[in-house]
């Protein structure tokens, strides 16, 4: 299924949890980390477990993920223990410090999946890979790591800007400044190298739907597969921006059909254009996203 819109919802808000299921997000991420105050963590775990259990009884719909607390805190094991029996589709890992940390979490998940009677390896991982300077410098290392649970890579700017003392993240034209452009580019390239989904960061002003649409369309054009969201109103905009247009889909089908009609061809002509294997691979990937 498409994984274009990844919508956060606070795990301690019954009201927001009740509303979010019908918003059309491809992925709902119940947040046990930044959106939940320290004194509400236990309440959030209970509500999240109940909500995930109820949603599991409904067929179809969004994928259901949970953002646990950072792995360098004592909170994340309680988070995992509270929700894993409900069989979430995946876990978002905040403040991920590098591949070794994810391998440690994968081993813990293996044991918990066994104890809960879940298929081994079913719980996928999406790390936020940019939230400290040291973490941002490890992004490329994911490409050489063995991480079979890895579903994608994503990034965020807020924690990193605070960590480096940046007073701005974007320039006067609204473009990311050099540090954040570098991080974003590394996430994009590394995710493609790992053959997992590159997920772009969120558009912080949820009322600025015009700015979100522009940013999401640019993100899709750059090669990202989806985008984080912090408000249900952002979902439809993101879904539309990351859905290939009819002309793109038709061209991809023509490219695939042309190569299928010429087995063994490394390159061929189509409508006056020279096409080779990278064009075929790009067309196939676009069509795979529709299935």
matplotlib code that plots the C-alpha trace (Angstrom):
import matplotlib.pyplot as plt

x = [0.0, 1.1, 2.9, 2.7, 1.3, 2.6, 0.4, 1.3, -1.4, -0.7, -1.1, -2.6, -5.5, -8.7, -10.3, -7.6, -7.3, -11.0, -10.9, -7.7, -8.8, -11.1, -8.6, -7.2, -3.6, -1.6, 0.2, -0.9, 1.9, 0.7, 3.2, 4.5, 7.5, 7.5, 3.7, 3.3, 4.3, 6.5, 3.6, 1.3, 3.5, 1.8, -1.7, -0.6, 0.7, -2.7, -4.7, -2.5, -2.8, -6.6, -6.8, -4.5, -6.4, -9.7, -8.3, -7.0, -10.5, -11.4, -10.3, -8.2, -7.4, -4.2, -1.0, -0.7, 2.7, 4.0, 6.7, 8.4, 10.7, 14.3, 16.5, 18.9, 16.1, 14.6, 11.1, 11.3, 11.1, 7.9, 6.5, 7.4, 6.0, 2.8, 2.0, 3.7, 1.0, -1.4, 0.8, 1.6, 2.9, 6.0, 7.9, 9.3, 12.6, 13.3, 16.8, 18.3, 22.1, 23.0, 22.6, 24.0, 21.2, 18.6, 20.2, 19.9, 16.2, 15.7, 17.1, 14.7, 11.8, 12.6, 12.3, 9.1, 7.5, 8.3, 6.7, 3.6, 3.1, 3.8, 5.6, 9.3, 10.4, 6.9, 7.5, 9.3, 11.4, 11.5, 14.3, 14.5, 18.2, 19.0, 18.2, 21.7, 24.9, 26.5, 23.4, 23.3, 26.9, 26.0, 23.2, 25.3, 26.2, 22.7, 23.5, 26.1, 24.2, 22.1, 18.7, 16.0, 13.3, 14.1, 11.1, 12.5, 14.5, 13.1, 14.5, 13.6, 15.0, 13.8, 16.0, 19.0, 18.6, 18.5, 21.5, 23.7, 22.3, 20.9, 18.7, 17.2, 16.5, 15.4, 16.7, 14.7, 13.2, 12.0, 14.6, 16.5, 19.9, 23.0, 23.1, 19.5, 19.8, 22.8, 20.9, 17.8, 19.9, 21.7, 18.4, 17.1, 20.2, 20.8, 17.1, 17.3, 20.7, 18.9, 15.9, 13.6, 11.2, 12.7, 10.2, 10.5, 10.2, 7.0, 5.7, 5.5, 2.8, -0.3, -2.4, -0.2, -1.7, -0.4, 3.2, 2.7, 1.4, 4.4, 6.8, 5.2, 5.2, 8.9, 9.6, 7.9, 9.8, 13.1, 12.5, 10.9, 8.1, 6.2, 6.1, 5.4, 2.2, 1.2, -2.5, -5.3, -5.8, -2.3, -3.1, -5.1, -2.6, 0.3, -1.6, -2.4, 1.2, 2.8, 0.3, 1.8, -0.2, -2.0, 0.6, 3.4, 1.6, 0.9, 4.5, 5.8, 3.5, 4.7, 8.4, 7.8, 5.8, 8.5, 11.3, 9.0, 8.5, 12.3, 13.7, 17.5, 17.6, 19.8, 18.5, 15.8, 13.9, 10.4, 8.6, 11.8, 13.6, 16.5, 15.8, 18.1, 17.9, 17.7, 14.5, 13.1, 13.9, 12.3, 9.2, 8.9, 9.3, 6.6, 4.2, 5.1, 4.0, 0.5, 0.0]
y = [0.0, 3.6, 5.2, 8.8, 10.5, 9.6, 11.4, 11.8, 11.7, 12.1, 8.8, 10.5, 12.2, 10.1, 12.9, 13.0, 9.2, 9.0, 11.4, 10.3, 6.9, 8.5, 11.2, 9.1, 8.9, 6.0, 5.6, 6.7, 7.1, 7.1, 9.3, 8.3, 10.6, 14.4, 14.8, 13.3, 15.0, 13.0, 12.6, 11.3, 8.5, 5.7, 6.9, 7.3, 3.7, 2.4, 4.5, 3.6, -0.2, 0.1, 2.1, -0.2, -3.2, -1.7, -0.6, -4.1, -5.4, -3.1, -4.4, -2.3, 1.3, 3.0, 1.2, 1.6, 2.6, 3.8, 6.3, 5.1, 7.2, 7.4, 4.4, 6.3, 6.7, 4.1, 4.6, 2.8, -0.7, 0.1, 1.5, -1.6, -3.9, -2.0, -2.0, -5.0, -7.5, -5.4, -6.1, -2.6, -2.4, -0.6, 1.5, 4.9, 5.4, 9.0, 10.3, 7.2, 7.3, 4.9, 1.4, -0.4, 1.0, -0.3, -3.7, -3.7, -2.8, -5.5, -8.1, -7.0, -7.1, -10.6, -11.8, -9.9, -11.1, -14.7, -14.1, -12.5, -15.2, -12.8, -13.6, -13.0, -9.8, -8.4, -5.2, -2.8, 0.2, 3.9, 5.8, 9.6, 9.9, 13.5, 14.8, 15.2, 16.2, 12.8, 11.0, 13.1, 12.1, 8.4, 8.6, 7.0, 4.1, 2.7, 1.8, -0.7, -2.2, -5.4, -4.1, -6.4, -4.6, -1.2, 0.3, 3.7, 6.7, 10.1, 13.2, 16.2, 19.7, 20.9, 18.9, 19.3, 23.1, 23.3, 21.0, 23.1, 26.5, 27.4, 30.5, 29.6, 26.5, 28.2, 31.2, 34.3, 32.4, 29.6, 27.0, 24.8, 26.2, 24.3, 22.0, 20.9, 20.5, 18.2, 16.1, 15.9, 14.8, 12.1, 10.7, 10.6, 9.0, 6.5, 5.4, 4.7, 2.9, 0.7, 0.3, 1.6, 4.5, 8.0, 10.0, 13.8, 15.9, 17.7, 21.2, 22.8, 25.4, 23.2, 26.2, 26.9, 24.4, 26.3, 26.1, 22.4, 21.7, 23.4, 21.6, 18.2, 18.5, 19.5, 16.6, 14.1, 15.5, 15.2, 11.4, 11.2, 8.6, 10.4, 13.0, 13.4, 15.3, 16.8, 17.7, 15.8, 18.7, 18.1, 14.5, 15.1, 17.6, 15.2, 12.2, 14.2, 15.6, 12.2, 10.5, 10.3, 12.1, 10.2, 11.3, 10.0, 6.7, 6.3, 7.1, 4.6, 1.9, 2.6, 2.3, -1.0, -2.3, -1.2, -3.1, -6.1, -6.1, -6.0, -8.6, -8.3, -4.7, -2.5, 0.7, 1.5, 4.4, 5.5, 8.4, 10.0, 9.5, 7.2, 5.1, 2.8, 0.7, 3.6, 4.8, 1.3, 1.0, 4.4, 3.4, 0.1, 1.8, 4.3, 1.6, -0.5, 2.5, 2.2, -1.4]
z = [0.0, -0.4, 2.5, 1.6, 4.8, 8.2, 10.8, 14.4, 17.1, 20.9, 22.7, 25.8, 24.0, 23.7, 21.7, 19.0, 18.9, 18.3, 15.4, 13.6, 12.2, 9.5, 8.3, 5.4, 6.5, 5.0, 8.4, 11.8, 14.4, 18.0, 19.8, 23.2, 23.1, 22.5, 22.4, 25.9, 29.1, 31.5, 34.1, 31.4, 29.9, 31.8, 30.8, 27.2, 27.1, 28.4, 26.0, 23.1, 23.9, 24.1, 20.9, 18.9, 20.1, 19.0, 15.6, 15.0, 14.9, 12.0, 8.6, 6.3, 6.8, 7.9, 9.0, 12.8, 14.2, 17.6, 18.3, 21.4, 23.7, 22.9, 23.3, 25.6, 28.2, 30.6, 29.1, 25.8, 27.2, 29.0, 25.7, 23.7, 26.4, 26.5, 22.8, 21.1, 22.0, 19.8, 16.8, 15.6, 12.0, 13.1, 15.6, 15.0, 16.8, 17.8, 18.3, 16.7, 17.1, 14.4, 13.0, 16.0, 18.2, 15.8, 15.8, 19.6, 19.4, 16.7, 19.1, 21.8, 19.4, 18.4, 22.0, 22.6, 19.3, 20.4, 23.8, 22.2, 19.6, 16.7, 13.5, 13.9, 12.2, 11.5, 13.5, 11.2, 12.2, 11.0, 12.7, 13.0, 12.1, 12.4, 15.9, 17.2, 15.4, 16.1, 14.7, 11.6, 10.9, 10.9, 8.3, 5.5, 7.8, 7.5, 3.9, 5.0, 7.9, 8.2, 9.2, 7.8, 9.8, 8.3, 6.5, 5.8, 7.1, 8.1, 9.7, 11.8, 12.1, 15.5, 17.9, 15.6, 15.4, 19.2, 19.5, 17.3, 18.5, 15.1, 15.1, 11.7, 9.7, 6.5, 4.5, 3.5, 0.5, 2.8, 1.6, 4.1, 5.0, 4.3, 7.3, 7.0, 3.2, 3.8, 6.3, 4.0, 1.0, 3.1, 4.2, 0.6, -0.8, 2.0, 2.0, -1.7, -1.2, 1.4, -0.9, 1.8, 1.9, 2.3, 4.3, 4.4, 7.5, 8.5, 7.5, 10.9, 10.2, 9.9, 8.8, 5.8, 3.4, 0.4, 1.7, 2.6, -1.0, -2.5, -0.2, -0.6, -4.4, -4.4, -2.0, -4.3, -7.3, -5.4, -4.9, -1.4, -1.0, 1.7, 4.4, 8.1, 9.2, 12.5, 11.8, 10.0, 7.6, 6.2, 5.1, 2.0, 0.7, 1.2, -0.3, -3.4, -3.8, -3.5, -5.9, -9.4, -12.1, -14.8, -17.4, -15.2, -14.7, -18.4, -19.4, -16.8, -18.2, -21.8, -20.7, -18.9, -21.9, -24.4, -22.5, -22.1, -25.9, -26.4, -24.0, -23.5, -24.8, -22.7, -24.3, -26.8, -28.4, -27.3, -28.8, -29.9, -26.6, -25.8, -22.7, -20.8, -17.6, -15.1, -16.9, -16.6, -12.9, -12.2, -14.1, -12.2, -8.9, -9.7, -10.6, -7.5, -5.4, -6.8, -5.8]

ax = plt.figure().add_subplot(projection="3d")
ax.plot(x, y, z, "-o")
ax.set_aspect("equal")
plt.show()
